[in-house]
C-alpha cells in the first residue's frame, strides 16, 4: 500500500514484484529507509542486503532488524566488513 511518502510491501523481498516496487520508490526519493525484517537466517538476510543495499544512498538507512539473532547479526557484520562506505548509526539502536 501507499501512505504518503511511505510504501509498505508485504511479500517476499527478492521477488520481481518487490524489487520493482523498491526500484521505482527509490528512484523517486531523495532519502530511503530499507528495513530488513525477514526470517533472520544468515542466507536470507545476506541475500536481502545484497539486493537492497544499492538503494541506500548517503543520508539514507538500511535497518537490519533483530540482530540479536545469530543469522541477522552475522549477515550484517559480514556486509559491513566488505562495504566500508556503510556505518552503524548507534543513535537509533534500542538494545
Secondary structure, DSSP 4 states (H G I P E B T S, - for coil): -EETTEE---S-TTSHHHHHHHHHHHHT-SS-EEEE-S---HHHHHHHHHHHGGG--TT-EEEE--TTSHHHHHHHHHHHHH-TT----GGG---
